């Protein structure tokens, strides 16, 4: 939460509730413009639709994908490079697992303020980082 938010009379709850929330469920069938009732099938699909400050809530399950959250040099809005302040929130690090068969589990470049909570990162390939 920005330090000036409380000075402006914005509570922590109000600050976090103003963001869009996107929902992901392993095996879901939706790929774009999804809802809580019809969640995204992958974390990557939810991230593609996300904008600055969004929260991505991830249901329990194993997600065999490489999370590449980078926008090196790609401008997605005037004066904006990368998506910033995205929060990825899993149910529990014991039940929400990102485990790609090759490569790194998460790659982040060109953005700031990301929060990953309640996720287990578990890359399977030799030399890969989880």
N, C-alpha and C positions, 0 to 999 in steps of 0.2 A: 504494500500500500504506500503510495507517495507520502512523504512526510507532511505535506501541506494539506492533505485530505481531512485530517482530524481538525486542523485549524479552521477549515471551511465548514465544519459541522457535519462531515460525512463519516458515518460509522464504518467500521470494518465490514460489517454485514452488507451495508448499502453499497460499498465499493465493489465487493465481489459479486453481488447480485446484479449489477448493471451489465455484466458481460453476457454474451450469448453462450449458451451451453449446448454442446454437441455430444451425442451419445453414441458409443461404440459397443457392439456385441459380437464376439467371435461367431461366425456362421450367419450373421445378419445378411439381409439381401439387398440393402440399399447402398448406393454408391455416391449420390449427390443430392443435396437438399433434403436430408433425412430428418426424422423427428425422434422423440423419445419412444414413441410407439413403433416406429420403423427405423431402428438404429443403423448407423453405418456398419459395413461389414469389416472395415479395416481402419486402423488408426490413421494411416496415411490419407485415406479418403476424407476423413473428418478434418484433418489438418489442411488439406487442399481447400476446403470450403471455409476454414476459419479465418478470422480477421484479428487484428491487434486486440489483445485483452480477453480473447475467448477462453472458455474452459472446456476441455474435452474429458468427459467422464467415460471410463473404460470398464466394462463388465468383466467378471472373472472369466478366465480362459487363457489359452496359449495363442499368441499372435506371431506366426512365423514370417515376420516382415522386417526389413531393414528400415528404420526410421531415419530418413534423410531430410532433416529440417534445415535446408540451406537455400539461400537466394544470393549467391555470389554475383553481384553486379546486375541482378534482375530487378528492375523497378516495377513494383506492383501498384503503386499509387504515386502521384506527383510528390517527389521529395522523399519517398519511403523506399527503403531497401530492406528486404527481409520482413518477416512477421515477428512482432515483438510481444512480450508478456503473455505468451500462451501457457496455460496451465494444463498439464496432463495428469489426471487423477484416476488411479486404479483403485479397485475395491480393497486389495491387500497385496503386499509384496509376496505373499505365499500363494495367492490364487490368480493373480494377473501377471502374466509372464510374456515378455517380448523375447522371442528366441529364434532368430533367423538361422537358416541352415548354412549360410555363408556370409562373410563380411561382418562389419560391426553392427551392434544392435541399435545404436543411436549415433548420428552424425549431425552436429549443429554448427552452422557457420553463417555469418551475415545477419544475426539477430541477437537480441538480448532479452533478459528478464524471464527466461523459460523456467518453469517449475515442474519437476517430475516427482510425483508422490504416489506411494502405494503400488509401485511397479517393480518387478524383478527383471533385470536386464541380463540375458544369458546367451551370449553368442556361442555357437557350437563349433565353428571352424577353428582350426589351429592358427594361432597368432591373431585371431580377431579379438576385439575388445567388447566386453559386455556392457 
